[in-house]
Amino acid sequence: MTVMIVLAAAGLLASLTTATLGVGGQLLVMPLLSLFFPARLVIAATLPMFFMNAVVTFWLYRRTFKTARVFWVLPGLILGVMAGTGIVSRLSGGLLRVVIGSVALFFLLFTMFRGFLLRKNMSFPLWVGVPLSLAAGIVSSLSNIGGTLLSPYLLSESASPAYFVGGMSFLYLVMTTLKMLTFSIAHLLHWNDIGIALPSVLTIIAGARVGQYLHKKIRVIYFRWVVLSVVGISSVILLISR
């Protein structure tokens, strides 16, 4: 029951953040949960929740994911998730905790740097998506964080915010679906993990709806800095409290 309540709250935070910013759901939730639960349990138990979050968010933005760059990253994502699943099955719980904290802290800095790239109108060629997606797939399997790595690549198309969120939500759906399959094959994910995450469906839908409203109605920069601050604090605590 405690795990269900925690996952429901995590689903609300993750979907609210993802629907508002296009990124940040996993980045916010994973280090927070890893402070209180074993890292391997967090990775496995949150995967079905993130899958449901991806389904809901993609449905809301299903008309705005038409982007050529999305399809360039699919082969790399498939290979990266397969390789990352093999790695995570061999790492100890303590090392996974360090990985989650380190990855979250890295992506905190990366997300801030992404804003610099956007302001400078820097662009990446299409082929960069192949190695970038390979790295994203591996990192995502190790920590359920990784999609943020692809955000500057999609932003290179200079698409509207809605199309960016649509493209990112599609990639999250692809990654979580792949991980559901590979984690099941590697016996890292079991059917009872999926059942535990089911109550979070309602909070995910609620968070996604509120996030979609916020995305249209407010200046999301304030919400963005709150999210980044929480990520930074929880990541540092995760690293120094081993």
N, C-alpha and C positions, 0 to 999 in steps of 0.2 A: 504493500500500500504506500509506503514512504517513497519507494522508487517511482511509482506511478504518479504521485503528486509532484515529485521533483521534475520528472520528465514533462508533465503537463505545463509546469511553470517555465521549463526550459523551452518547450515548444512555442509558448506564447512569446518569449523574448526573441527566439530565433526567427520566427515568421514575421514578427513586427519589424525587426531590424532588416531582414532581407527584403521585405516588400517596400520598406521606406527607402533604403539606400541601394539595393541591388546586391550588396555584399554585406558581410559582417555577422550573419547569424551564427555560423559555426565558430567564428573567431571570438564571439562574445561568450558562447555557452561552454565550449570545451574546457578552457582553463578554469572557469568557475566550478564546474562539476568535478574536475580532477582534483580540486582542493579537498573534496569531501568523500570521494569514492575512488576505488582502484581504477587505474588508467585503462586496463583492458576491459573492465566492465563498462566504463564510460564510453569507450569506442564502440563496443558491440551494442549496448543498450540504446545509444543515441542514434545509431545508423537508421533503424526503421523510422524514428521520429523525423530525422532529416529527409528521409525519402518522402514521407507524407508532406513535409514542409515544401519540398521541391514540387510535388504534384500540385498542391494548392496554389503556390506562387506562379507556377507555369500556367495553370488554368486561367488565372487572373490576367496574365500578360501574354496569352497564347497568340494573340494577333500581332505581337510586336517582337517576334524573335527571328524575322527573316533577315539573316545576315550571312554573307558568304564566309566570313571569318569563323563562324561557329563550326562549319563543316570541315575546315582545315584542321581543327584540333581533335576531332573524334578518334583517328587512329592512335595518336599519342596517348589520349586518355585511356583507351582500352589496354594498351601495353603497360602504361604506368600503374594502373589499378592492379593488374595481375602481378607485377613485380612488387608493388607495395604490400599486397596481401601476404606474399611469401615472406617479406621482411618482418611484418608485424607479428606473424605467428611465431617468430623465433626470438623476439625481444622480451626481456624480463619486464615485470610491472614497473619497477623503479626506473628503468631506462625509458620506458614509454612515457612516464610522468615527466621526465626531463625533456623528452622530445616534444610533448605537447606544449610545455611551457616555452621552450625555445622557439618552436614554430609560431606560436601565438605572438610572441614578442617580435619575431622577425616580420610577421605580416602586419603587425601594428605599425612598424616603421615603413614597411612597404606600402601600406595604404596611404600613409601621409605623403610618401614620395610620389604615389600615383597622382595626387592632386597637382604636384609640380609638373608632371608630364602633361597633364591635361591643360594646364595654363600655358605651357610652352608649345602646345599643339604638335608635340612630337609624335611621329608615326612609325609603326613597325611593319616591315614587309610581310606578306602572307606566309612565307616559309618559316618565319620565326615561331608560328603557332605550333609546329610539329615538336621541336624540343621543349618548348614551354609547356605544352600539354602533357608531355611525358613526365616532366618534373612535377606538374600539378597533380597528376594521377598518383604518383608515388607518395607525395606529401599528404595528399588527402586520405590515403589508406592508413598512413601512420598516425594521423591525428584528427581525421574528419575535417581538416582545414586544408584548403588548397585552391579553391576556386578563385580566391582573391588574386592569385598569381596571374590569372588570365584576364583580369579586368583592364589593364592598360592596353593589352592587345586588342580587345573589343572596342575600347575607346578610340583606337586609331581610326576607326571608320567615321568619326565625328557624327555619330548617330544621335538622335534625340534621347533624353534620359529614359523615356519609356521603352525605346528599342534596346537600349543598353540593359535595362532590367529584364526585358524579355529574353535577350540572348543569354544573360547570366543564369536566369532561372532554368532555361533549357539545358545548359551545361550542368547545372547542379542536379537536374533530373537524370541526365545520362550517367554522371559519376555515381550517384547514390544507387541507381539501378544496377550498375556494374558491380559495385561493392556488395550489394545484397547477394548477388550471385556468387562472387568469388569468396566472400566470407562464409557463406553457407557451405561451399565445397571444402573450404579449409577448416570447417567445424569451429569457426570463431563466432558464428551467429546461429542461434537456435530458435525454434518456433516460439518458445515461451518469451524470448526477447521481443518478438513482434507483438505478442499479446500484451506485454507490459506497456508498450508504447501506444496502444490503441486509444486510451483515454485522452491522449494529447491531441487527437485529431480536432476536437472542438476548439481547443485553445489555439491551435495552429491556424484554423480558419478565422477565428476572431482576430488574432494578431495580424494575419495577412490582410484582412479587410481594413483594420485600423491603419496599418502601414501603407496600404494603397491610398487611403484618404490623406494621410500625412504627406505622402509623396507629391500629391497634387496641390495641397492647401497651404503648407508651411515651408519655411526655409529650413531644409533638413540639415543645414550646417551645424545647428545647435545640437540636434539629436546625435549627429555624427560624432561630435567631440565628447559627448557623454559616453557613448559606446566605446570610443577609443581610450578614454580615461579608465573605464572599468577593466578593459582588456589589459591595459598596461599594469595596473595595480595587481590584478589576479595573476598575471604571468610572472611578475617579479616574486610574488609570494610563493608561487609554485616552485620556482627555481631555488629559492633560499631556504625553504622549509623542509628540504629532503632529510 
